[in-house]
Amino acid sequence: VLALAHVIKRPIIVVADTVLKDLNGDDLAPIPFGGIYLPLECIPSECHRSPLLLAYDGGHFSALVAMETSNPANLASAIPLTDMAGDLLPIQFSVDPGTNGNMAESHDLTYCQNIDLLTTYLDLIRIEPSSMVSSDDGKNGKFGSFGKAVGQKLRLKLTRSNSQRQAKPVLC
């Protein structure tokens, strides 16, 4: 995914569960793919500022495409950069530990450093939960056809995410 972000010179956001479940619903293995992949080796001014959105489910990646809206005044699509708890999605491979870096040493960026890094490659907006409108009109939503099961699962996660977030703003 990181190599693809560099080839297409565009950030990639992967929406995925954090844990793979077995047939009984028990935790089987962690899924480390979810998060934000930035083309850090590319000059930001040469990169597209709109991200590619991928879903990872059932061992497969699927591209998610926002549909056009009939009302141009509405926000066509905003991709949450936060999880259900309102925490920022991980920025994958954001720090290079170097050739003789100590792997036990923490190389995490602060929240402000992560936001600065994201604003270098993406146009960010903050949406308050009270301003988010839930439109469950029975149609197959804002995303193009990428599989009914994945669409329903993603819609359920986003709905659950919005109801559990309470008053935390969403970074998009």
N, C-alpha and C positions, 0 to 999 in steps of 0.2 A: 504494500500500500504506500509506503514511504517513497519507494522508487517511482511509482506511478505519479505521485504528487509532484515529483521533480520533473518527470517527463512532460506532463501536461501543464506544468507551472501553475498549479492551482491547489489551494488547500483542499483536503479531503476530510469529511466528518463521517465516522463509522458509528452507526447506532447498533448496539449489540447488548445482549444480556451479559452479565459479569460472570455467570456460572452456567456451565452446561449441565443439564438435568438428564437423568436416566428415564426409563419408561414409567417408573413409579413416582417421578418428581423429586427424587433425592439428588443432592449435589453430586456431580460426577467429576468435573474438572473445571478449573478457571478458564474463562475466555478473555485473553488479553488484547483482543483486537479493537475494542471500542475506544473511541476518543478522537482527537483531532491530530491530523498529520499535516504539518506545514512544510513547504519546499524551502527549507532554511538555507540550502546551498545556492538558491537562485536569488537574484536581485529582486526585492519586493516590487519595484516599479515595473518590472517586466512580467509580473504574475497577474493572473486573473484574480479579482477580489471576491468573486462569487464562488463558493465552495461546491465541490462534487459531494453529493450525499449518498452514502451506501448503507444498506442494512445487512447485517450478518446474522443469519438464522439457519439452523439445520445444516451447518457446515458449508453454506454457500453465501456468496456476496450477491446482492441485488441492488441495482441502481434505483434511486428514488428521484422522481422528477416532479417538480411542482407544476400544477396545472394553472393555466391562465384564468383569471377571474373576469367576470363580466363587468364589474365595477372597478375602473382603474383607480378610484380613490382609496379602495381597500388595500391593505398591505397584502401583496400577492403571496408571499411566503416568508416566514421567519423561522430559522432553524435554531432550536434551543441549544445552547452550549453548556447547559447545566443538566445534572441528573435529577432524579426524583426528589432528592433532599435539597436541591438548589445549589449544590456544589459544582464548581467548574469541572467539565469533562477533562480527563487527562490529556495533556499535549504530549503525544508520543515522540520520543527521541529529541526532546527540546534541549538537552544538554549533552555535549560531547565530553566524556570523561578523559579524553586524551589517550595517548599510547601508554603512558605509565601511570594512569589514574588508578586510585585505590577504589575498587568496586564496593568495598564496605563503607566508604565515605559517602555521605548524602550529597547528591547533586541536584536536589529539588530547587525549583524557582519559587519565589514568593508569589502570592496572589497578584500583587501589583506588577511584578515582572511578567507573569503569564498574560495579564491583560495588555500590557505594553507590547508583548510579542504578538498577540492576536490582532491588535489594532494595526500592526505593521502589514499584515497579510489579509485582513478582513475588515469590512465595514460593520461595526458593532452598534447595536441599539439596546437599550434597557427597557423591558416591558414589565410593567407592574401587573401582578396577577389579577387585580380587579379589572384591568382593561382587556384581558384576554376573553374572547368570545368563543363559546363552545357551539359549534354548528354541527348538530347530528341530524342532518336532513335525510338520512337514508341512502344518499349517493355514495359512491366509492371515493369520497373525500378529495383532498388536495393533491394526492399523489397519483401518478399514472399507474397503469396496470403492472404490477410486479408480483402478482400472486395474491389471491384472496386471503389465504391463511396468514401470510406475513403482514398484509395490510390490516387485518383485524387485530392481530397481535400488537402491531405498532400503535394502532389507534387506542387499544386498551391501555398500553403502557403510557402513552401521552396523556390520556384522560386521568389515569391513576396518578401520574406525575403531577398534573395540575391540581388535583384535589388534595394531595398530600403536601404540597409545597407551602400551603398557607399563605403567609404574607411576604415571602422572599421574592424579590424581583427576578425575572428571567433574563439572562444575557443572551442575546441573539445576534 
